[in-house]
Amino acid sequence: MLIINFKTYKEDIGDKGVSLAREIEEVAKRYKTPVVLSPSTVDAKEIMHSVNLPVWVQHVDVYSEGQSTGWLPPENAKTEGFAGTLLNHSEHKLEKHVLEETVRKCKSVKLPVLIFAASQEEATEVAKLSPEFVSYEPPELIASKESSVAQSRPETIRKVVEAIPNIPVLVGAGIKSTEDVKVSLQMGAKGIVLSSAIVLAEDPKAKVDELLKGFE
């Protein structure tokens, strides 16, 4: 599985986001590996209706539908047709009790969850919530142009995988090449989560193709 987090880069907001999603879909059709998009919330619904790829929201909130101005309840995300949600990204960390309750609400409406973890210890803790996926991302390597977790500390990927054998582990943080993907999979990961390597690439289609080759 390849999950592409659009974040809120100016390069993928509005019409640019829709165009990027279509370019990604064009490449994804040539491969068997599932590709998931996670666009900015303001563009997520339009992108969901523009491509035939699963779209996950970047975050949902602990609050319930109704009197929740400014929040995105899990019920609303599910009703709108989104295929899942990311939670606890290093750029949007949640307190333990908030994360637990948010996951509980997601489960109540059958909205799949991926929880980010910055370390083996955190991965072990969040795995207790039984999310569909855990993504291991050392924050100091996120968006790194020099290295990646697969290059600089591949052994930590295996340790995380072994620590939570019942939860599929995805890998992020600096992943940017076919070799990064191959190493991550060799260490036991089931997929990749990334952002800038594709969103900020001079040729996003070529970069998606390069990364998907690592799954072959």
N, C-alpha and C positions, 0 to 999 in steps of 0.2 A: 504494500500500500504506500502511495505517495500522497501526502497531505501538503497542500500549498497554502500557506497563510499569507494573505495579501496585506495584513496589517492595515496601516492607513497612509501608505506612501502616496505621494502626489502622482506617481507614475501609474497607479491603478485605481484612481477614484473616478467615479462617473463613467463616461463613455470609454475611457481608457481601461477601466476595469472590465467592462463587457468585452472589449476587443481582446484583452489579455486572456480572459476566460475562453473565448472562442479559439484563440491560437493554441492554448493548452489542450483543449478538446480535440483539435485537429491532429495533434501529435499522439494524444492518448489513445485514439482509435486504432493505432497501429500496434498497440501492445496489450497484453493480457492483464498487466498490473493495474489494480484499481487506483484511480486518481480522484482525490477529493479536493474541492475548493473551499476555502474559508475567507470570503471577501469581507471588506468593511461592512458594518451593519447597514449603512445607508445605501449600499449597492446590492446587498445579498439577495433580496427578493427578485430584482430585475435580472441578476445573473442566473439565479435559479431557473428562471423562465426562458433564458437565452441559450442555455447549453444542456446537454443530456449527461451531466456529471453530478454526483452527489454534492450538495452544498451544506456545509456546517457553519453555524454562526460562531463568531470568535469568543462569545461569552454569553451566558445568561445569568440572571440575578436570583437571589434567594427569595425575592418577594413573589407573592401570588398575583394572578390577574385580578384586575379591578382597580382599586385605589393605589396605583403604583406608578405615579407620574415619574418619567425619566428612567425607569427600569425596564428590563426585558425579562418577564417571567417565562419559565420553561414552558408553561402551557401555551403561551402565545407563539413561541418558536415552533412548537409541535404543530399547532393549528395551521401555521403558515406553510408547513410542509418541509421545513428544514430537516436534514437527515441526521443531525447530531450537533454537539457543541464542544468547543474547547473550554477548559477551565484551568485556572491557576498558572497561567503563563507568567514568566519572570517579570513581564511588564504589567501584569495585572494579578498580583498575588492575593490570595484570600486567607483570612484567618481560619484556623482549623475548624471551628464550630460553624462558620459560614460555609466553608467548602462541604462539610458533612451534610448540612441541611440542603444545600443546593443540589448535591448529587441525589439526595433522597427525593427531592421534588422532581428531578429529571427522571428518575426511575419510575416514579408514580405515573408519569405520562409517556413512559417508554421512549424517552429521548436519549440516544446513545451519548456517552461522555468519554472524552479523552482528557486525562489530567496530566499536566506537566509537572515534572519533578527535577530539581536541580542537583540531586545527589542520590546515592544508593539508599541512604537513610530515609530521605523524603519519599523515594519511590516505594520503599517498604511500607511506610505509613499510609500513603494514599491508596496503595493496593488493597488495603483493608476495607476500602469503600466499594470494592468490586466494580470499578469502571470498566468500560469495554476495552480501553487502551490506557497505557501509561507512556508518556514520552519523556525520555531522559535527555535533558538539555543543560549542561553546565553553563550558567549565565555568562561567564567571562569569555566564552567562545562563540556566543550568539552573534551572527553577522560578521564573524572574523574573516578577513580576506587572506590571512596568513596561514591559518591552520583550521583544524576541525577536531571534534571529539574522536572521530575515526582515525585521524592521523596521529594525534598527540597522546591519546589515552584509550586505545581500543580495548584494553583489558577491563576498563571500568564498565564498558557496555556488557561484556559477558557477566560481570559480577552482578549487575542490575538484573539481567535476564535470569540468572540463577537464584537471585533473592526473591523474585516474584514469579515463579514458574507457571502460575495459573492465569497470569494476565499478559497478553501480548505487549511487547515493548517496542516502541518506535524510538527513533533517534533523531535528534536535531543538534544544532549548534555548530555552525561553520561548514556543514555538509554542502559540497559544491561540485563533486565529480563522480564519474562512474566508479572509480576506485573507492571513494568514500562509501558509496552505497554497498559495494561488494564486501568491504571490510565489515561494515555494520551488520550485514546479513550473516556473514561468517561467524560473527560473535554472538549470533542468536537473535538479533532484532528481526521484527516482522515487517518493518517499514521505516519510512523517513518522513520527518516533518521539517519543512524549510520555508524560507521566505525570500530574503534579499538575493539569493543566488539566482532566482528566476525573475523576480519582480524588477530587479535593477540590472538585469543582464542586457547587453547590447542586442542580443538576439534571443529572446525568451524561448522561442520554439526550439532552437538548437540546443539550449540548455536543458529543456524538458526532455528532449530526445536523448541527450547525453546521460542524464540521470536515470531514465527508464531503462537504458541499456544495462545498467548495473543490476537490474532485477532478472535479466535473462539467464 
